[in-house]
Amino acid sequence: MKKSIGIAVLVIGVLLAAFGFYQNEASSKTLIQIGKTEINTQKNDPMTNPLIIGGGVVAIIGLVVVVVAKK
C-alpha cells in the first residue's frame, strides 16, 4: 500500500517539475529575424520556480517512500 502511494507521489512530483520547466521555456519570443539571423528574448518568470522546486521536493519524498516501503 505504501509503495503505490509513493509511486503516485513520485509521478505527481515529476509532472509538477516538468510543467514548471515547460512554463519557464514558453516565455521566450523572437524580436527580430533577418534571414538566418534572429534575436530572441527570454523572460524568466519567477512564478515557475516554486513549481520546479516543489515538484523536485515532492518527487524526492515519493522516492524515499518507495525505497522505505521495500524494506
mmJSON file of the N, C-alpha and C atoms, coordinates in Angstrom:
{"data_MODEL":{"atom_site":{
"group_PDB":["ATOM","ATOM","ATOM","ATOM","ATOM","ATOM","ATOM","ATOM","ATOM","ATOM","ATOM","ATOM","ATOM","ATOM","ATOM","ATOM","ATOM","ATOM","ATOM","ATOM","ATOM","ATOM","ATOM","ATOM","ATOM","ATOM","ATOM","ATOM","ATOM","ATOM","ATOM","ATOM","ATOM","ATOM","ATOM","ATOM","ATOM","ATOM","ATOM","ATOM","ATOM","ATOM","ATOM","ATOM","ATOM","ATOM","ATOM","ATOM","ATOM","ATOM","ATOM","ATOM","ATOM","ATOM","ATOM","ATOM","ATOM","ATOM","ATOM","ATOM","ATOM","ATOM","ATOM","ATOM","ATOM","ATOM","ATOM","ATOM","ATOM","ATOM","ATOM","ATOM","ATOM","ATOM","ATOM","ATOM","ATOM","ATOM","ATOM","ATOM","ATOM","ATOM","ATOM","ATOM","ATOM","ATOM","ATOM","ATOM","ATOM","ATOM","ATOM","ATOM","ATOM","ATOM","ATOM","ATOM","ATOM","ATOM","ATOM","ATOM","ATOM","ATOM","ATOM","ATOM","ATOM","ATOM","ATOM","ATOM","ATOM","ATOM","ATOM","ATOM","ATOM","ATOM","ATOM","ATOM","ATOM","ATOM","ATOM","ATOM","ATOM","ATOM","ATOM","ATOM","ATOM","ATOM","ATOM","ATOM","ATOM","ATOM","ATOM","ATOM","ATOM","ATOM","ATOM","ATOM","ATOM","ATOM","ATOM","ATOM","ATOM","ATOM","ATOM","ATOM","ATOM","ATOM","ATOM","ATOM","ATOM","ATOM","ATOM","ATOM","ATOM","ATOM","ATOM","ATOM","ATOM","ATOM","ATOM","ATOM","ATOM","ATOM","ATOM","ATOM","ATOM","ATOM","ATOM","ATOM","ATOM","ATOM","ATOM","ATOM","ATOM","ATOM","ATOM","ATOM","ATOM","ATOM","ATOM","ATOM","ATOM","ATOM","ATOM","ATOM","ATOM","ATOM","ATOM","ATOM","ATOM","ATOM","ATOM","ATOM","ATOM","ATOM","ATOM","ATOM","ATOM","ATOM","ATOM","ATOM","ATOM","ATOM","ATOM","ATOM","ATOM","ATOM","ATOM","ATOM","ATOM","ATOM","ATOM","ATOM","ATOM"],
"id":[1,2,3,4,5,6,7,8,9,10,11,12,13,14,15,16,17,18,19,20,21,22,23,24,25,26,27,28,29,30,31,32,33,34,35,36,37,38,39,40,41,42,43,44,45,46,47,48,49,50,51,52,53,54,55,56,57,58,59,60,61,62,63,64,65,66,67,68,69,70,71,72,73,74,75,76,77,78,79,80,81,82,83,84,85,86,87,88,89,90,91,92,93,94,95,96,97,98,99,100,101,102,103,104,105,106,107,108,109,110,111,112,113,114,115,116,117,118,119,120,121,122,123,124,125,126,127,128,129,130,131,132,133,134,135,136,137,138,139,140,141,142,143,144,145,146,147,148,149,150,151,152,153,154,155,156,157,158,159,160,161,162,163,164,165,166,167,168,169,170,171,172,173,174,175,176,177,178,179,180,181,182,183,184,185,186,187,188,189,190,191,192,193,194,195,196,197,198,199,200,201,202,203,204,205,206,207,208,209,210,211,212,213],
"type_symbol":["N","C","C","N","C","C","N","C","C","N","C","C","N","C","C","N","C","C","N","C","C","N","C","C","N","C","C","N","C","C","N","C","C","N","C","C","N","C","C","N","C","C","N","C","C","N","C","C","N","C","C","N","C","C","N","C","C","N","C","C","N","C","C","N","C","C","N","C","C","N","C","C","N","C","C","N","C","C","N","C","C","N","C","C","N","C","C","N","C","C","N","C","C","N","C","C","N","C","C","N","C","C","N","C","C","N","C","C","N","C","C","N","C","C","N","C","C","N","C","C","N","C","C","N","C","C","N","C","C","N","C","C","N","C","C","N","C","C","N","C","C","N","C","C","N","C","C","N","C","C","N","C","C","N","C","C","N","C","C","N","C","C","N","C","C","N","C","C","N","C","C","N","C","C","N","C","C","N","C","C","N","C","C","N","C","C","N","C","C","N","C","C","N","C","C","N","C","C","N","C","C","N","C","C","N","C","C","N","C","C","N","C","C"],
"label_atom_id":["N","CA","C","N","CA","C","N","CA","C","N","CA","C","N","CA","C","N","CA","C","N","CA","C","N","CA","C","N","CA","C","N","CA","C","N","CA","C","N","CA","C","N","CA","C","N","CA","C","N","CA","C","N","CA","C","N","CA","C","N","CA","C","N","CA","C","N","CA","C","N","CA","C","N","CA","C","N","CA","C","N","CA","C","N","CA","C","N","CA","C","N","CA","C","N","CA","C","N","CA","C","N","CA","C","N","CA","C","N","CA","C","N","CA","C","N","CA","C","N","CA","C","N","CA","C","N","CA","C","N","CA","C","N","CA","C","N","CA","C","N","CA","C","N","CA","C","N","CA","C","N","CA","C","N","CA","C","N","CA","C","N","CA","C","N","CA","C","N","CA","C","N","CA","C","N","CA","C","N","CA","C","N","CA","C","N","CA","C","N","CA","C","N","CA","C","N","CA","C","N","CA","C","N","CA","C","N","CA","C","N","CA","C","N","CA","C","N","CA","C","N","CA","C","N","CA","C","N","CA","C","N","CA","C","N","CA","C","N","CA","C","N","CA","C","N","CA","C"],
"label_alt_id":[null,null,null,null,null,null,null,null,null,null,null,null,null,null,null,null,null,null,null,null,null,null,null,null,null,null,null,null,null,null,null,null,null,null,null,null,null,null,null,null,null,null,null,null,null,null,null,null,null,null,null,null,null,null,null,null,null,null,null,null,null,null,null,null,null,null,null,null,null,null,null,null,null,null,null,null,null,null,null,null,null,null,null,null,null,null,null,null,null,null,null,null,null,null,null,null,null,null,null,null,null,null,null,null,null,null,null,null,null,null,null,null,null,null,null,null,null,null,null,null,null,null,null,null,null,null,null,null,null,null,null,null,null,null,null,null,null,null,null,null,null,null,null,null,null,null,null,null,null,null,null,null,null,null,null,null,null,null,null,null,null,null,null,null,null,null,null,null,null,null,null,null,null,null,null,null,null,null,null,null,null,null,null,null,null,null,null,null,null,null,null,null,null,null,null,null,null,null,null,null,null,null,null,null,null,null,null,null,null,null,null,null,null],
"label_comp_id":["MET","MET","MET","LYS","LYS","LYS","LYS","LYS","LYS","SER","SER","SER","ILE","ILE","ILE","GLY","GLY","GLY","ILE","ILE","ILE","ALA","ALA","ALA","VAL","VAL","VAL","LEU","LEU","LEU","VAL","VAL","VAL","ILE","ILE","ILE","GLY","GLY","GLY","VAL","VAL","VAL","LEU","LEU","LEU","LEU","LEU","LEU","ALA","ALA","ALA","ALA","ALA","ALA","PHE","PHE","PHE","GLY","GLY","GLY","PHE","PHE","PHE","TYR","TYR","TYR","GLN","GLN","GLN","ASN","ASN","ASN","GLU","GLU","GLU","ALA","ALA","ALA","SER","SER","SER","SER","SER","SER","LYS","LYS","LYS","THR","THR","THR","LEU","LEU","LEU","ILE","ILE","ILE","GLN","GLN","GLN","ILE","ILE","ILE","GLY","GLY","GLY","LYS","LYS","LYS","THR","THR","THR","GLU","GLU","GLU","ILE","ILE","ILE","ASN","ASN","ASN","THR","THR","THR","GLN","GLN","GLN","LYS","LYS","LYS","ASN","ASN","ASN","ASP","ASP","ASP","PRO","PRO","PRO","MET","MET","MET","THR","THR","THR","ASN","ASN","ASN","PRO","PRO","PRO","LEU","LEU","LEU","ILE","ILE","ILE","ILE","ILE","ILE","GLY","GLY","GLY","GLY","GLY","GLY","GLY","GLY","GLY","VAL","VAL","VAL","VAL","VAL","VAL","ALA","ALA","ALA","ILE","ILE","ILE","ILE","ILE","ILE","GLY","GLY","GLY","LEU","LEU","LEU","VAL","VAL","VAL","VAL","VAL","VAL","VAL","VAL","VAL","VAL","VAL","VAL","VAL","VAL","VAL","ALA","ALA","ALA","LYS","LYS","LYS","LYS","LYS","LYS"],
"label_asym_id":["A","A","A","A","A","A","A","A","A","A","A","A","A","A","A","A","A","A","A","A","A","A","A","A","A","A","A","A","A","A","A","A","A","A","A","A","A","A","A","A","A","A","A","A","A","A","A","A","A","A","A","A","A","A","A","A","A","A","A","A","A","A","A","A","A","A","A","A","A","A","A","A","A","A","A","A","A","A","A","A","A","A","A","A","A","A","A","A","A","A","A","A","A","A","A","A","A","A","A","A","A","A","A","A","A","A","A","A","A","A","A","A","A","A","A","A","A","A","A","A","A","A","A","A","A","A","A","A","A","A","A","A","A","A","A","A","A","A","A","A","A","A","A","A","A","A","A","A","A","A","A","A","A","A","A","A","A","A","A","A","A","A","A","A","A","A","A","A","A","A","A","A","A","A","A","A","A","A","A","A","A","A","A","A","A","A","A","A","A","A","A","A","A","A","A","A","A","A","A","A","A","A","A","A","A","A","A","A","A","A","A","A","A"],
"label_entity_id":["1","1","1","1","1","1","1","1","1","1","1","1","1","1","1","1","1","1","1","1","1","1","1","1","1","1","1","1","1","1","1","1","1","1","1","1","1","1","1","1","1","1","1","1","1","1","1","1","1","1","1","1","1","1","1","1","1","1","1","1","1","1","1","1","1","1","1","1","1","1","1","1","1","1","1","1","1","1","1","1","1","1","1","1","1","1","1","1","1","1","1","1","1","1","1","1","1","1","1","1","1","1","1","1","1","1","1","1","1","1","1","1","1","1","1","1","1","1","1","1","1","1","1","1","1","1","1","1","1","1","1","1","1","1","1","1","1","1","1","1","1","1","1","1","1","1","1","1","1","1","1","1","1","1","1","1","1","1","1","1","1","1","1","1","1","1","1","1","1","1","1","1","1","1","1","1","1","1","1","1","1","1","1","1","1","1","1","1","1","1","1","1","1","1","1","1","1","1","1","1","1","1","1","1","1","1","1","1","1","1","1","1","1"],
"label_seq_id":[1,1,1,2,2,2,3,3,3,4,4,4,5,5,5,6,6,6,7,7,7,8,8,8,9,9,9,10,10,10,11,11,11,12,12,12,13,13,13,14,14,14,15,15,15,16,16,16,17,17,17,18,18,18,19,19,19,20,20,20,21,21,21,22,22,22,23,23,23,24,24,24,25,25,25,26,26,26,27,27,27,28,28,28,29,29,29,30,30,30,31,31,31,32,32,32,33,33,33,34,34,34,35,35,35,36,36,36,37,37,37,38,38,38,39,39,39,40,40,40,41,41,41,42,42,42,43,43,43,44,44,44,45,45,45,46,46,46,47,47,47,48,48,48,49,49,49,50,50,50,51,51,51,52,52,52,53,53,53,54,54,54,55,55,55,56,56,56,57,57,57,58,58,58,59,59,59,60,60,60,61,61,61,62,62,62,63,63,63,64,64,64,65,65,65,66,66,66,67,67,67,68,68,68,69,69,69,70,70,70,71,71,71],
"pdbx_PDB_ins_code":[null,null,null,null,null,null,null,null,null,null,null,null,null,null,null,null,null,null,null,null,null,null,null,null,null,null,null,null,null,null,null,null,null,null,null,null,null,null,null,null,null,null,null,null,null,null,null,null,null,null,null,null,null,null,null,null,null,null,null,null,null,null,null,null,null,null,null,null,null,null,null,null,null,null,null,null,null,null,null,null,null,null,null,null,null,null,null,null,null,null,null,null,null,null,null,null,null,null,null,null,null,null,null,null,null,null,null,null,null,null,null,null,null,null,null,null,null,null,null,null,null,null,null,null,null,null,null,null,null,null,null,null,null,null,null,null,null,null,null,null,null,null,null,null,null,null,null,null,null,null,null,null,null,null,null,null,null,null,null,null,null,null,null,null,null,null,null,null,null,null,null,null,null,null,null,null,null,null,null,null,null,null,null,null,null,null,null,null,null,null,null,null,null,null,null,null,null,null,null,null,null,null,null,null,null,null,null,null,null,null,null,null,null],
"Cartn_x":[0.82,0.0,0.87,1.896,2.77,3.55,3.908,4.687,3.876,2.605,1.778,1.55,1.417,1.282,2.589,3.705,4.999,5.197,4.78,4.891,3.991,2.788,1.87,2.438,3.012,3.605,4.817,5.603,6.76,6.339,5.317,4.829,4.277,3.533,2.993,4.126,5.154,6.294,7.023,7.232,7.911,7.061,5.764,4.88,4.848,4.839,4.826,6.111,7.251,8.522,8.596,8.126,8.128,7.237,6.098,5.204,5.876,6.606,7.334,8.405,9.158,10.162,9.508,8.374,7.67,7.186,6.634,6.151,7.305,8.458,9.619,10.15,10.134,10.618,9.614,8.35,7.324,7.329,8.146,8.109,9.164,9.731,10.691,9.997,10.446,9.86,10.935,10.686,11.625,11.351,12.381,12.242,12.474,13.617,13.993,14.47,14.028,14.504,14.868,16.162,16.662,17.415,16.816,17.437,17.558,18.783,19.022,19.331,19.493,19.834,18.572,18.462,17.316,17.769,17.056,17.328,16.138,16.401,15.347,15.468,14.344,14.346,13.755,14.248,13.703,13.437,12.204,11.797,11.621,12.411,12.271,11.164,10.148,9.008,9.302,9.378,9.699,8.597,7.419,6.337,6.52,7.4,7.616,8.633,9.46,10.46,9.836,8.756,8.143,7.613,7.158,6.694,7.845,8.967,10.129,10.671,10.839,11.382,10.406,9.14,8.129,7.996,8.022,7.948,9.133,10.322,11.508,11.425,10.948,10.808,9.779,8.648,7.609,8.121,8.89,9.452,10.438,11.25,12.207,11.464,10.413,9.616,9.002,8.47,7.901,8.941,10.147,11.218,11.622,11.681,12.015,10.946,9.687,8.594,8.683,9.012,9.135,10.298,11.426,12.596,12.337,11.725,11.447,10.386,9.444,8.362,8.864,10.002,10.557,11.05,11.485,12.075,11.026],
"Cartn_y":[-1.188,0.0,1.261,1.281,2.447,2.621,1.492,1.566,2.234,1.91,2.518,4.005,4.383,5.805,6.534,5.925,6.524,6.716,5.723,5.83,6.946,7.061,8.122,9.5,9.64,10.919,11.237,10.231,10.412,10.903,10.287,10.685,12.111,12.449,13.802,14.826,14.516,15.42,15.633,14.556,14.671,15.49,15.255,16.016,17.5,17.782,19.161,19.888,19.233,19.841,20.021,19.039,19.144,20.291,20.458,21.566,22.903,22.989,24.214,24.531,23.502,23.719,24.146,23.529,23.87,25.315,25.749,27.12,28.111,27.731,28.608,28.799,27.751,27.838,28.505,28.503,29.037,30.551,31.204,32.66,33.34,32.643,33.287,33.677,34.787,35.212,35.846,35.858,36.408,37.892,38.701,40.143,40.515,40.101,40.474,39.221,39.063,37.958,38.5,38.445,38.906,37.742,37.127,35.965,34.829,34.328,33.239,33.742,35.056,35.649,36.108,35.75,36.213,36.573,37.511,37.953,37.564,36.784,36.291,36.916,37.031,37.428,36.286,36.138,35.12,35.759,35.695,36.27,35.128,35.135,34.113,34.529,33.715,34.002,33.467,34.325,33.844,32.971,32.954,32.127,30.649,30.317,28.91,28.252,29.046,28.468,27.645,28.088,27.225,25.917,25.924,24.677,23.701,24.196,23.328,22.813,23.701,23.302,22.39,22.767,21.943,20.574,20.53,19.236,18.353,18.96,18.188,17.635,18.462,18.015,16.89,17.046,16.011,14.716,14.824,13.628,12.923,13.683,13.074,12.393,13.017,12.393,11.095,11.104,9.883,8.796,9.16,8.185,7.589,8.424,7.942,6.968,7.288,6.394,5.057,5.078,3.827,2.997,3.613,2.881,2.314,3.088,2.628,1.533,1.6,0.607,-0.751,-0.825,-2.109,-2.932,-2.274,-2.993,-3.61],
"Cartn_z":[0.0,0.0,0.0,0.865,0.919,-0.377,-1.008,-2.24,-3.354,-3.468,-4.522,-4.256,-2.996,-2.661,-2.996,-2.698,-3.013,-4.503,-5.299,-6.754,-7.268,-6.728,-7.149,-6.811,-5.624,-5.219,-6.098,-6.418,-7.29,-8.674,-9.24,-10.563,-10.529,-9.489,-9.369,-9.271,-8.512,-8.384,-9.692,-10.447,-11.738,-12.714,-12.737,-13.617,-13.238,-11.955,-11.49,-11.888,-11.718,-12.117,-13.634,-14.382,-15.843,-16.308,-15.669,-16.01,-15.712,-14.625,-14.299,-15.321,-15.783,-16.814,-18.122,-18.458,-19.7,-19.656,-18.553,-18.428,-18.483,-17.975,-17.981,-19.401,-20.229,-21.594,-22.53,-22.178,-23.063,-23.126,-22.325,-22.259,-23.133,-24.114,-24.999,-26.299,-26.904,-28.17,-29.037,-30.346,-31.314,-31.505,-31.328,-31.541,-32.996,-33.542,-34.905,-35.63,-36.889,-37.698,-39.071,-39.385,-40.672,-41.307,-42.292,-42.928,-41.936,-41.781,-40.833,-39.431,-39.297,-38.007,-37.3,-36.042,-35.266,-33.855,-33.27,-31.906,-31.05,-30.01,-29.131,-27.749,-27.102,-25.696,-24.889,-23.711,-22.825,-21.479,-21.079,-19.807,-18.81,-17.773,-16.738,-15.784,-15.723,-14.86,-13.463,-12.459,-11.109,-10.515,-11.108,-10.578,-10.917,-11.88,-12.215,-11.291,-10.619,-9.721,-8.595,-7.947,-6.928,-7.496,-8.75,-9.362,-9.533,-9.989,-10.208,-8.882,-7.925,-6.618,-5.887,-5.873,-5.2,-5.836,-7.171,-7.859,-7.533,-7.438,-7.076,-5.669,-4.745,-3.352,-3.248,-3.923,-3.889,-4.516,-5.605,-6.242,-5.311,-4.6,-3.657,-2.513,-2.012,-0.947,-1.443,-2.66,-3.233,-3.39,-3.812,-3.963,-2.613,-1.581,-0.238,0.247,0.015,0.443,-0.282,-1.574,-2.331,-1.804,-1.514,-1.033,0.365,1.228,2.596,2.592,1.673,1.627,1.181,0.489,0.057,1.226,2.296,3.436,4.319],
"occupancy":[1.0,1.0,1.0,1.0,1.0,1.0,1.0,1.0,1.0,1.0,1.0,1.0,1.0,1.0,1.0,1.0,1.0,1.0,1.0,1.0,1.0,1.0,1.0,1.0,1.0,1.0,1.0,1.0,1.0,1.0,1.0,1.0,1.0,1.0,1.0,1.0,1.0,1.0,1.0,1.0,1.0,1.0,1.0,1.0,1.0,1.0,1.0,1.0,1.0,1.0,1.0,1.0,1.0,1.0,1.0,1.0,1.0,1.0,1.0,1.0,1.0,1.0,1.0,1.0,1.0,1.0,1.0,1.0,1.0,1.0,1.0,1.0,1.0,1.0,1.0,1.0,1.0,1.0,1.0,1.0,1.0,1.0,1.0,1.0,1.0,1.0,1.0,1.0,1.0,1.0,1.0,1.0,1.0,1.0,1.0,1.0,1.0,1.0,1.0,1.0,1.0,1.0,1.0,1.0,1.0,1.0,1.0,1.0,1.0,1.0,1.0,1.0,1.0,1.0,1.0,1.0,1.0,1.0,1.0,1.0,1.0,1.0,1.0,1.0,1.0,1.0,1.0,1.0,1.0,1.0,1.0,1.0,1.0,1.0,1.0,1.0,1.0,1.0,1.0,1.0,1.0,1.0,1.0,1.0,1.0,1.0,1.0,1.0,1.0,1.0,1.0,1.0,1.0,1.0,1.0,1.0,1.0,1.0,1.0,1.0,1.0,1.0,1.0,1.0,1.0,1.0,1.0,1.0,1.0,1.0,1.0,1.0,1.0,1.0,1.0,1.0,1.0,1.0,1.0,1.0,1.0,1.0,1.0,1.0,1.0,1.0,1.0,1.0,1.0,1.0,1.0,1.0,1.0,1.0,1.0,1.0,1.0,1.0,1.0,1.0,1.0,1.0,1.0,1.0,1.0,1.0,1.0,1.0,1.0,1.0,1.0,1.0,1.0],
"B_iso_or_equiv":[0.0,0.0,0.0,0.0,0.0,0.0,0.0,0.0,0.0,0.0,0.0,0.0,0.0,0.0,0.0,0.0,0.0,0.0,0.0,0.0,0.0,0.0,0.0,0.0,0.0,0.0,0.0,0.0,0.0,0.0,0.0,0.0,0.0,0.0,0.0,0.0,0.0,0.0,0.0,0.0,0.0,0.0,0.0,0.0,0.0,0.0,0.0,0.0,0.0,0.0,0.0,0.0,0.0,0.0,0.0,0.0,0.0,0.0,0.0,0.0,0.0,0.0,0.0,0.0,0.0,0.0,0.0,0.0,0.0,0.0,0.0,0.0,0.0,0.0,0.0,0.0,0.0,0.0,0.0,0.0,0.0,0.0,0.0,0.0,0.0,0.0,0.0,0.0,0.0,0.0,0.0,0.0,0.0,0.0,0.0,0.0,0.0,0.0,0.0,0.0,0.0,0.0,0.0,0.0,0.0,0.0,0.0,0.0,0.0,0.0,0.0,0.0,0.0,0.0,0.0,0.0,0.0,0.0,0.0,0.0,0.0,0.0,0.0,0.0,0.0,0.0,0.0,0.0,0.0,0.0,0.0,0.0,0.0,0.0,0.0,0.0,0.0,0.0,0.0,0.0,0.0,0.0,0.0,0.0,0.0,0.0,0.0,0.0,0.0,0.0,0.0,0.0,0.0,0.0,0.0,0.0,0.0,0.0,0.0,0.0,0.0,0.0,0.0,0.0,0.0,0.0,0.0,0.0,0.0,0.0,0.0,0.0,0.0,0.0,0.0,0.0,0.0,0.0,0.0,0.0,0.0,0.0,0.0,0.0,0.0,0.0,0.0,0.0,0.0,0.0,0.0,0.0,0.0,0.0,0.0,0.0,0.0,0.0,0.0,0.0,0.0,0.0,0.0,0.0,0.0,0.0,0.0,0.0,0.0,0.0,0.0,0.0,0.0],
"pdbx_formal_charge":[null,null,null,null,null,null,null,null,null,null,null,null,null,null,null,null,null,null,null,null,null,null,null,null,null,null,null,null,null,null,null,null,null,null,null,null,null,null,null,null,null,null,null,null,null,null,null,null,null,null,null,null,null,null,null,null,null,null,null,null,null,null,null,null,null,null,null,null,null,null,null,null,null,null,null,null,null,null,null,null,null,null,null,null,null,null,null,null,null,null,null,null,null,null,null,null,null,null,null,null,null,null,null,null,null,null,null,null,null,null,null,null,null,null,null,null,null,null,null,null,null,null,null,null,null,null,null,null,null,null,null,null,null,null,null,null,null,null,null,null,null,null,null,null,null,null,null,null,null,null,null,null,null,null,null,null,null,null,null,null,null,null,null,null,null,null,null,null,null,null,null,null,null,null,null,null,null,null,null,null,null,null,null,null,null,null,null,null,null,null,null,null,null,null,null,null,null,null,null,null,null,null,null,null,null,null,null,null,null,null,null,null,null],
"auth_seq_id":[1,1,1,2,2,2,3,3,3,4,4,4,5,5,5,6,6,6,7,7,7,8,8,8,9,9,9,10,10,10,11,11,11,12,12,12,13,13,13,14,14,14,15,15,15,16,16,16,17,17,17,18,18,18,19,19,19,20,20,20,21,21,21,22,22,22,23,23,23,24,24,24,25,25,25,26,26,26,27,27,27,28,28,28,29,29,29,30,30,30,31,31,31,32,32,32,33,33,33,34,34,34,35,35,35,36,36,36,37,37,37,38,38,38,39,39,39,40,40,40,41,41,41,42,42,42,43,43,43,44,44,44,45,45,45,46,46,46,47,47,47,48,48,48,49,49,49,50,50,50,51,51,51,52,52,52,53,53,53,54,54,54,55,55,55,56,56,56,57,57,57,58,58,58,59,59,59,60,60,60,61,61,61,62,62,62,63,63,63,64,64,64,65,65,65,66,66,66,67,67,67,68,68,68,69,69,69,70,70,70,71,71,71],
"auth_comp_id":["MET","MET","MET","LYS","LYS","LYS","LYS","LYS","LYS","SER","SER","SER","ILE","ILE","ILE","GLY","GLY","GLY","ILE","ILE","ILE","ALA","ALA","ALA","VAL","VAL","VAL","LEU","LEU","LEU","VAL","VAL","VAL","ILE","ILE","ILE","GLY","GLY","GLY","VAL","VAL","VAL","LEU","LEU","LEU","LEU","LEU","LEU","ALA","ALA","ALA","ALA","ALA","ALA","PHE","PHE","PHE","GLY","GLY","GLY","PHE","PHE","PHE","TYR","TYR","TYR","GLN","GLN","GLN","ASN","ASN","ASN","GLU","GLU","GLU","ALA","ALA","ALA","SER","SER","SER","SER","SER","SER","LYS","LYS","LYS","THR","THR","THR","LEU","LEU","LEU","ILE","ILE","ILE","GLN","GLN","GLN","ILE","ILE","ILE","GLY","GLY","GLY","LYS","LYS","LYS","THR","THR","THR","GLU","GLU","GLU","ILE","ILE","ILE","ASN","ASN","ASN","THR","THR","THR","GLN","GLN","GLN","LYS","LYS","LYS","ASN","ASN","ASN","ASP","ASP","ASP","PRO","PRO","PRO","MET","MET","MET","THR","THR","THR","ASN","ASN","ASN","PRO","PRO","PRO","LEU","LEU","LEU","ILE","ILE","ILE","ILE","ILE","ILE","GLY","GLY","GLY","GLY","GLY","GLY","GLY","GLY","GLY","VAL","VAL","VAL","VAL","VAL","VAL","ALA","ALA","ALA","ILE","ILE","ILE","ILE","ILE","ILE","GLY","GLY","GLY","LEU","LEU","LEU","VAL","VAL","VAL","VAL","VAL","VAL","VAL","VAL","VAL","VAL","VAL","VAL","VAL","VAL","VAL","ALA","ALA","ALA","LYS","LYS","LYS","LYS","LYS","LYS"],
"auth_asym_id":["A","A","A","A","A","A","A","A","A","A","A","A","A","A","A","A","A","A","A","A","A","A","A","A","A","A","A","A","A","A","A","A","A","A","A","A","A","A","A","A","A","A","A","A","A","A","A","A","A","A","A","A","A","A","A","A","A","A","A","A","A","A","A","A","A","A","A","A","A","A","A","A","A","A","A","A","A","A","A","A","A","A","A","A","A","A","A","A","A","A","A","A","A","A","A","A","A","A","A","A","A","A","A","A","A","A","A","A","A","A","A","A","A","A","A","A","A","A","A","A","A","A","A","A","A","A","A","A","A","A","A","A","A","A","A","A","A","A","A","A","A","A","A","A","A","A","A","A","A","A","A","A","A","A","A","A","A","A","A","A","A","A","A","A","A","A","A","A","A","A","A","A","A","A","A","A","A","A","A","A","A","A","A","A","A","A","A","A","A","A","A","A","A","A","A","A","A","A","A","A","A","A","A","A","A","A","A","A","A","A","A","A","A"],
"auth_atom_id":["N","CA","C","N","CA","C","N","CA","C","N","CA","C","N","CA","C","N","CA","C","N","CA","C","N","CA","C","N","CA","C","N","CA","C","N","CA","C","N","CA","C","N","CA","C","N","CA","C","N","CA","C","N","CA","C","N","CA","C","N","CA","C","N","CA","C","N","CA","C","N","CA","C","N","CA","C","N","CA","C","N","CA","C","N","CA","C","N","CA","C","N","CA","C","N","CA","C","N","CA","C","N","CA","C","N","CA","C","N","CA","C","N","CA","C","N","CA","C","N","CA","C","N","CA","C","N","CA","C","N","CA","C","N","CA","C","N","CA","C","N","CA","C","N","CA","C","N","CA","C","N","CA","C","N","CA","C","N","CA","C","N","CA","C","N","CA","C","N","CA","C","N","CA","C","N","CA","C","N","CA","C","N","CA","C","N","CA","C","N","CA","C","N","CA","C","N","CA","C","N","CA","C","N","CA","C","N","CA","C","N","CA","C","N","CA","C","N","CA","C","N","CA","C","N","CA","C","N","CA","C","N","CA","C","N","CA","C","N","CA","C","N","CA","C","N","CA","C"],
"pdbx_PDB_model_num":[1,1,1,1,1,1,1,1,1,1,1,1,1,1,1,1,1,1,1,1,1,1,1,1,1,1,1,1,1,1,1,1,1,1,1,1,1,1,1,1,1,1,1,1,1,1,1,1,1,1,1,1,1,1,1,1,1,1,1,1,1,1,1,1,1,1,1,1,1,1,1,1,1,1,1,1,1,1,1,1,1,1,1,1,1,1,1,1,1,1,1,1,1,1,1,1,1,1,1,1,1,1,1,1,1,1,1,1,1,1,1,1,1,1,1,1,1,1,1,1,1,1,1,1,1,1,1,1,1,1,1,1,1,1,1,1,1,1,1,1,1,1,1,1,1,1,1,1,1,1,1,1,1,1,1,1,1,1,1,1,1,1,1,1,1,1,1,1,1,1,1,1,1,1,1,1,1,1,1,1,1,1,1,1,1,1,1,1,1,1,1,1,1,1,1,1,1,1,1,1,1,1,1,1,1,1,1,1,1,1,1,1,1]
}}}
